[in-house]
Each structure stands twice: as structure tokens, then as C-alpha cells.
Amino acid sequence: MNFASNDYLGLAGDERLQAAAISSIKTHGTGSTGSRLLSGHRLVHEELEGAISAWKRTEDAIVYSSGYLANIGTIAALVDKRDLIVGDEYNHSSLKNGAKLSGARILDYRHSNVTDLHNQLQKTRHNYRRCLLLTDSVFSMDGDLCPLPEILNLAHQYDCMVLVDEAHGTGVLGPTGAGCVEHFDCSGVPLIQMGTMSKALGSLGGYVAGTAQLIDYLRNRAATWIYTTGLSPADTAAALAAIQIIQSRPQRREQLWQNVAQLKEAISKLPRVIDGEWKLLPSDSPIMCLQMKSPEIVLKVSQELLEKGIYAPAIRPPTVPTSRIRFSVMATHQSEQIDRLATILEAG
């Protein structure tokens, strides 16, 4: 039983995605054969970009060959050595490396600490031409959400751009599954929405959604889009099929959140959680982390789970500040599987 997957909706093995991918291969072949600006562009790419922008309620979108390429290419295209980047200290590696690649001045603010972000902007914003604020929407090693409305308020106050990485929010959060931006009712607010198709969408690739002007600029300036082969026809068609399923079948997302609630309740009742030996970290996503006192303990518990048929990895410093078992809940988990996980943890 896999409790480590990013396939939150269980779509990676869905027959409809498989059929869409196979049909696209039969029509377009297995590879895009070149850059989107040369021989690699296909109509299915446009269809996917249109579906993303409509779902995200933006003017346009651009699809990259991976989420990592989307982040580093977009950030490096938007700012340079004359500019300032301020990001959450727990941001994903692709956000951090995109910032380094840009050559801009980089500052980190304490995790989700809006007061610290405000203080840093107050001290430094006036010294730079542009300022870009970077944050994950769902932090993948903790499961908590960024304080997006407060970040957007500061961006407006200090004339900053905002890029929010929706890798773990897309398909999961919001009334239609569009992500954290929709969850916080911030759709239509000026910001750059980035995300991936490799998690809840069960495929591969990354995207950026925003204004038509932004997307046109990225098509002409983002090196990681210009100088790489376009996303494969199969991955593109599978991602498009996933979006259509998510929009037409909200029951799958509803089942995911029922499973999240079941596991959260079960873990909260564990004796070691009640007595404080273990701690369930705050989470508003399908990612749940059970913090333990040492790397040795989390390795032992993770191995015991594996021996009893459950894969849930131990996450340790320096990847994270404290040792924890990280659980990822899926819509396709059965109630009995969640109960078994809780039973094994209680006996461990």
C-alpha cells in the first residue's frame, strides 16, 4: 500500500488517461521531435494550454516539459541582477534554483511569516527595480498552505510580482480543484500561477498561467521552453484528459478529502500522539506528517511499516528541520487500508 505517492486522485493508472495517451501516440507519434518554436508544436499542446487557462481563470497558459523547467525558466526570464527576489525559506528546490539562475538579489523570509516578509520588503524593496515574491501553495514536506491573501496584499503595497507554485494544490484544492488560488478566492488577482501535471493530474510536465502579455513574453524569453523539446503527445493528451475528468467528476476529489479526514482522525487518536511522544503537524492538504524525536526512530517506524506492506518514507534533516514520517493520501485508498495503517502505527 503506497502512502507516498503524489498521485492524489489516482489518475496515473486511469484507463481514460491511458486511452487518451495511446490515441495521441497513434496520431502524433511518441515524441514531439523538437522545440515548440520549430517542429515540436502540436494542436494538443494548444488544447491543454487552453484548458489550463480556463480552469485557472487566466488569459493564457504555457506548457513546459517539466515543472522544474517551468520554474527556473520563468523566474530567470522575469528578473535579473537589477531586481529582488523574496521567497519562503521552505520553497521547493526549483524555486530556489530559479532565483539563483536569475542573478537577482535573493532574500528568504521565515516560513509563512507575513510579518517577516513585510519587514524585509520595507527595508529593501526601494533599492531594486522589480521585486518577485515566490512561494509554494502547498509545502510538500509539511502539508501546510501558504498565507496567499496576505502575500498578495503585501505585493500590492510594495509593487511586487507574485509567483505561486501550485504543484501540490492543482487538482486537489478549491471548489473545482483549480488549486490554492481558487481555495483562497484569489482567482482574477494579478499573479503568476505555476504548477505541474505530474501529481494530481497523473501525467508529466509543468505550466505557467497568467496574463496574455506574460505568456507571450515567456514564449519569447524563457530559455527552458525555447530550447527544449516540447512535451510528448502522450503526456499532453493524458494531462488534458485528467483536467476534463477532474472538472466533470468532483466525486473523486470528495473521496480524497474523506480519506484525508479519516487518516487525520485515526492518527490523532494514537496513544503516542495523545501523550506527546509523536506529533501530527498542521496540514490542510492530503500530505500529513507524523513528527518523531529522532532520525533513528522515524527510520525504524518506516521500516516496520514497509515490512507490513505499507510504504511511507522517513524524511529527515537536512531535508526538513525535524524528523517525520510523511503520508500522502490518495482518493483510491480504501477505508480498510487507512484503518490498517493506523492499526500498525498503534502497535509499533
Secondary structure per residue as TSV (DSSP state, phi and psi in degrees):
chain	resnum	aa	ss	phi	psi
A	1	M	-	360.0	121.9
A	2	N	B	-93.8	111.2
A	3	F	S	-112.4	34.2
A	4	A	S	-128.9	0.9
A	5	S	-	-81.5	148.4
A	6	N	S	-87.7	2.6
A	7	D	-	-80.9	65.7
A	8	Y	T	-57.7	-34.3
A	9	L	T	-100.3	2.1
A	10	G	S	67.1	29.9
A	11	L	-	-89.1	-13.4
A	12	A	T	-62.6	-27.7
A	13	G	T	-106.0	12.1
A	14	D	-	-70.8	134.7
A	15	E	H	-62.7	-29.4
A	16	R	H	-70.8	-37.0
A	17	L	H	-68.7	-39.7
A	18	Q	H	-61.0	-44.8
A	19	A	H	-64.3	-40.2
A	20	A	H	-64.3	-42.2
A	21	A	H	-64.3	-44.8
A	22	I	H	-64.1	-42.9
A	23	S	H	-61.5	-40.0
A	24	S	H	-68.8	-36.7
A	25	I	H	-62.6	-42.6
A	26	K	H	-64.7	-30.3
A	27	T	H	-85.5	-44.1
A	28	H	H	-112.9	-8.6
A	29	G	-	90.6	-179.9
A	30	T	S	-84.7	-19.8
A	31	G	-	-133.3	158.2
A	32	S	-	-80.5	-16.4
A	33	T	-	74.5	-5.5
A	34	G	S	177.5	179.1
A	35	S	B	-60.7	149.3
A	36	R	T	-59.1	-27.3
A	37	L	T	-78.6	-13.5
A	38	L	T	-114.6	-101.5
A	39	S	T	-100.8	-0.9
A	40	G	-	-92.7	0.5
A	41	H	-	-84.1	135.2
A	42	R	-	-131.3	155.6
A	43	L	H	-59.5	-33.5
A	44	V	H	-64.8	-28.0
A	45	H	H	-62.9	-45.5
A	46	E	H	-62.7	-40.2
A	47	E	H	-63.4	-41.5
A	48	L	H	-66.4	-43.6
A	49	E	H	-62.9	-38.5
A	50	G	H	-66.2	-39.4
A	51	A	H	-66.6	-39.3
A	52	I	H	-65.4	-47.2
A	53	S	H	-65.3	-36.9
A	54	A	H	-66.6	-42.5
A	55	W	H	-65.0	-41.9
A	56	K	H	-83.2	-5.5
A	57	R	T	58.3	48.2
A	58	T	-	-119.8	171.9
A	59	E	S	-75.3	-31.2
A	60	D	E	-160.6	172.7
A	61	A	E	-151.5	159.3
A	62	I	E	-133.7	136.2
A	63	V	E	-105.7	127.0
A	64	Y	E	-102.7	169.4
A	65	S	S	-78.7	-13.4
A	66	S	S	-159.3	162.6
A	67	G	H	-66.2	-37.1
A	68	Y	H	-61.5	-44.5
A	69	L	H	-64.3	-36.0
A	70	A	H	-62.2	-45.2
A	71	N	H	-69.6	-52.2
A	72	I	H	-67.4	-35.2
A	73	G	H	-70.3	-40.5
A	74	T	H	-68.7	-47.7
A	75	I	H	-62.9	-45.5
A	76	A	H	-65.4	-25.4
A	77	A	H	-80.7	-24.8
A	78	L	H	-89.3	-31.1
A	79	V	-	-135.6	160.0
A	80	D	-	-144.4	-160.6
A	81	K	T	-63.8	-13.4
A	82	R	T	-85.7	-1.9
A	83	D	S	-120.6	173.8
A	84	L	E	-122.9	136.7
A	85	I	E	-119.5	130.2
A	86	V	E	-124.1	120.0
A	87	G	E	-131.6	156.9
A	88	D	E	-63.8	138.2
A	89	E	T	-63.6	-20.7
A	90	Y	T	-97.6	12.4
A	91	N	-	-59.0	155.1
A	92	H	-	-63.5	152.8
A	93	S	H	-52.7	-38.2
A	94	S	H	-65.6	-34.5
A	95	L	H	-68.2	-44.4
A	96	K	H	-65.4	-42.5
A	97	N	H	-73.9	-31.3
A	98	G	H	-62.7	-39.6
A	99	A	H	-62.6	-44.5
A	100	K	H	-62.6	-42.5
A	101	L	H	-63.2	-30.2
A	102	S	H	-68.8	-26.7
A	103	G	T	84.5	-0.1
A	104	A	-	-72.6	162.3
A	105	R	E	-69.5	131.9
A	106	I	E	-116.1	129.8
A	107	L	E	-127.8	141.1
A	108	D	E	-104.6	141.4
A	109	Y	E	-109.5	154.0
A	110	R	-	-58.8	145.8
A	111	H	T	-50.9	117.7
A	112	S	T	56.8	21.9
A	113	N	-	-96.5	98.1
A	114	V	H	-67.4	-32.7
A	115	T	H	-63.4	-43.5
A	116	D	H	-64.5	-41.8
A	117	L	H	-60.0	-44.7
A	118	H	H	-60.8	-44.9
A	119	N	H	-62.3	-40.5
A	120	Q	H	-67.9	-40.3
A	121	L	H	-65.5	-41.0
A	122	Q	H	-60.6	-37.2
A	123	K	H	-80.1	-34.3
A	124	T	H	-120.9	-20.2
A	125	R	G	-56.7	-39.3
A	126	H	G	-67.6	-11.7
A	127	N	G	-87.8	-3.3
A	128	Y	S	-130.0	153.8
A	129	R	S	-65.9	-60.9
A	130	R	-	-117.9	159.3
A	131	C	E	-137.6	131.7
A	132	L	E	-118.8	123.5
A	133	L	E	-96.4	131.8
A	134	L	E	-119.9	135.4
A	135	T	E	-156.9	143.1
A	136	D	E	-68.6	152.3
A	137	S	S	-84.8	-48.5
A	138	V	B	-113.5	124.8
A	139	F	-	-84.4	118.0
A	140	S	T	-68.6	-23.8
A	141	M	T	-96.9	-0.6
A	142	D	T	-127.7	-37.6
A	143	G	-	92.9	-2.4
A	144	D	-	-84.0	164.5
A	145	L	B	-102.9	150.3
A	146	C	-	-73.4	155.0
A	147	P	-	-82.5	69.0
A	148	L	H	-59.5	-46.2
A	149	P	H	-57.9	-40.4
A	150	E	H	-68.1	-37.7
A	151	I	H	-63.3	-42.3
A	152	L	H	-66.0	-35.9
A	153	N	H	-63.0	-42.6
A	154	L	H	-67.5	-36.9
A	155	A	H	-61.2	-41.4
A	156	H	H	-65.8	-41.7
A	157	Q	H	-64.7	-37.4
A	158	Y	T	-109.8	15.3
A	159	D	T	55.5	59.6
A	160	C	-	-117.9	151.0
A	161	M	E	-83.3	153.1
A	162	V	E	-127.8	128.9
A	163	L	E	-116.2	121.4
A	164	V	E	-114.1	128.0
A	165	D	E	-90.7	108.1
A	166	E	-	-96.7	25.5
A	167	A	T	-52.3	-45.0
A	168	H	T	-99.7	4.7
A	169	G	T	-104.0	-32.1
A	170	T	T	-63.4	129.2
A	171	G	T	88.5	-11.9
A	172	V	T	-115.8	-49.2
A	173	L	S	-98.3	156.6
A	174	G	S	92.0	157.0
A	175	P	T	-56.9	-32.0
A	176	T	T	-111.2	6.4
A	177	G	S	81.2	12.5
A	178	A	-	-71.7	-17.4
A	179	G	-	129.5	-170.4
A	180	C	H	-65.1	-34.6
A	181	V	H	-60.4	-44.0
A	182	E	H	-69.1	-40.2
A	183	H	H	-55.0	-40.9
A	184	F	T	-90.6	8.9
A	185	D	T	57.7	41.4
A	186	C	-	-107.7	10.4
A	187	S	T	-61.5	137.7
A	188	G	T	92.6	-15.0
A	189	V	S	-76.9	138.8
A	190	P	S	-62.0	114.0
A	191	L	-	-165.0	169.2
A	192	I	E	-106.4	117.7
A	193	Q	E	-101.4	118.5
A	194	M	E	-113.0	153.5
A	195	G	E	-168.7	-174.8
A	196	T	E	-129.4	160.5
A	197	M	S	-102.6	5.4
A	198	S	S	-94.7	2.5
A	199	K	S	-115.0	-100.7
A	200	A	T	-64.5	-22.0
A	201	L	T	-86.1	-6.0
A	202	G	S	66.5	22.6
A	203	S	S	-130.7	-130.9
A	204	L	-	-153.1	154.9
A	205	G	-	115.2	168.8
A	206	G	E	-130.6	168.2
A	207	Y	E	-147.1	160.1
A	208	V	E	-130.1	132.0
A	209	A	E	-121.3	140.3
A	210	G	E	179.3	-151.7
A	211	T	-	-69.4	158.2
A	212	A	H	-62.0	-36.0
A	213	Q	H	-64.6	-43.3
A	214	L	H	-60.9	-48.7
A	215	I	H	-65.7	-39.9
A	216	D	H	-62.2	-40.2
A	217	Y	H	-61.8	-45.2
A	218	L	H	-65.9	-35.5
A	219	R	H	-63.5	-22.7
A	220	N	H	-106.0	-10.4
A	221	R	H	-127.2	-20.1
A	222	A	-	-81.8	105.5
A	223	A	H	-60.4	-34.1
A	224	T	H	-74.8	-8.0
A	225	W	H	-99.9	-42.0
A	226	I	H	-67.6	-42.6
A	227	Y	T	-106.5	30.8
A	228	T	S	-138.7	156.6
A	229	T	B	-65.8	139.6
A	230	G	-	-61.9	155.4
A	231	L	-	-53.5	139.8
A	232	S	-	-61.5	149.0
A	233	P	H	-56.8	-38.6
A	234	A	H	-64.6	-48.0
A	235	D	H	-62.8	-39.4
A	236	T	H	-63.5	-47.9
A	237	A	H	-66.9	-37.0
A	238	A	H	-65.0	-41.9
A	239	A	H	-64.1	-40.0
A	240	L	H	-63.4	-42.5
A	241	A	H	-64.0	-37.7
A	242	A	H	-62.7	-43.8
A	243	I	H	-61.0	-42.1
A	244	Q	H	-63.9	-39.2
A	245	I	H	-66.9	-45.4
A	246	I	H	-60.1	-40.1
A	247	Q	H	-74.1	-30.8
A	248	S	H	-96.0	-15.6
A	249	R	-	-127.8	71.6
A	250	P	H	-64.2	-15.2
A	251	Q	H	-60.7	-32.3
A	252	R	H	-65.0	-42.9
A	253	R	H	-68.5	-38.4
A	254	E	H	-62.0	-38.9
A	255	Q	H	-65.2	-38.2
A	256	L	H	-56.8	-47.6
A	257	W	H	-70.9	-28.5
A	258	Q	H	-64.5	-40.8
A	259	N	H	-66.6	-39.6
A	260	V	H	-59.5	-47.0
A	261	A	H	-63.2	-39.7
A	262	Q	H	-63.8	-45.9
A	263	L	H	-68.9	-40.3
A	264	K	H	-61.2	-42.8
A	265	E	H	-65.7	-41.2
A	266	A	H	-64.9	-42.7
A	267	I	H	-68.1	-38.7
A	268	S	H	-63.9	-19.8
A	269	K	T	-94.9	-1.2
A	270	L	S	-64.9	136.8
A	271	P	H	-55.0	-39.1
A	272	R	H	-72.0	-21.8
A	273	V	H	-79.6	-42.1
A	274	I	H	-62.7	-40.7
A	275	D	T	-85.4	-0.7
A	276	G	T	90.1	-0.6
A	277	E	S	-67.4	-39.3
A	278	W	S	-113.1	154.9
A	279	K	E	-135.1	127.5
A	280	L	E	-84.6	115.2
A	281	L	-	-71.8	148.9
A	282	P	-	-59.7	135.7
A	283	S	-	-152.4	140.1
A	284	D	S	-121.2	31.1
A	285	S	S	-140.4	179.1
A	286	P	S	-75.1	3.2
A	287	I	E	-96.3	122.7
A	288	M	E	-126.2	133.6
A	289	C	E	-119.8	128.2
A	290	L	E	-104.6	102.7
A	291	Q	E	-77.1	137.3
A	292	M	-	-129.1	171.0
A	293	K	S	-76.9	-22.5
A	294	S	-	-153.0	159.4
A	295	P	H	-59.1	-37.1
A	296	E	H	-61.3	-40.8
A	297	I	H	-68.0	-45.4
A	298	V	H	-66.4	-35.0
A	299	L	H	-64.2	-41.6
A	300	K	H	-63.8	-47.2
A	301	V	H	-65.2	-42.2
A	302	S	H	-61.4	-40.8
A	303	Q	H	-67.0	-39.5
A	304	E	H	-63.2	-40.3
A	305	L	H	-62.7	-43.7
A	306	L	H	-62.9	-40.5
A	307	E	H	-64.5	-22.1
A	308	K	T	-105.1	17.3
A	309	G	T	92.2	14.8
A	310	I	-	-123.4	125.6
A	311	Y	B	-99.0	113.3
A	312	A	-	-145.0	108.9
A	313	P	-	-74.7	150.8
A	314	A	E	-83.5	128.1
A	315	I	E	-113.1	126.5
A	316	R	-	-130.7	161.3
A	317	P	T	-59.5	145.9
A	318	P	T	-90.4	2.0
A	319	T	T	-59.0	-39.2
A	320	V	S	-133.5	158.8
A	321	P	S	-71.2	-26.8
A	322	T	S	-133.5	151.4
A	323	S	-	-74.2	139.2
A	324	R	E	-157.2	156.7
A	325	I	E	-90.2	130.1
A	326	R	E	-106.8	120.8
A	327	F	E	-107.8	133.1
A	328	S	E	-114.3	122.1
A	329	V	-	-91.1	143.3
A	330	M	-	-121.2	154.9
A	331	A	T	-65.3	-24.7
A	332	T	T	-89.6	-1.6
A	333	H	-	-65.2	137.5
A	334	Q	-	-87.5	151.9
A	335	S	H	-56.3	-38.2
A	336	E	H	-65.0	-33.8
A	337	Q	H	-67.9	-40.1
A	338	I	H	-65.9	-41.6
A	339	D	H	-61.9	-39.7
A	340	R	H	-65.5	-41.9
A	341	L	H	-57.6	-46.7
A	342	A	H	-63.9	-39.3
A	343	T	H	-64.2	-43.4
A	344	I	H	-65.1	-41.9
A	345	L	H	-62.5	-40.0
A	346	E	H	-66.8	-34.2
A	347	A	H	-84.1	-15.2
A	348	G	-	-73.6	360.0
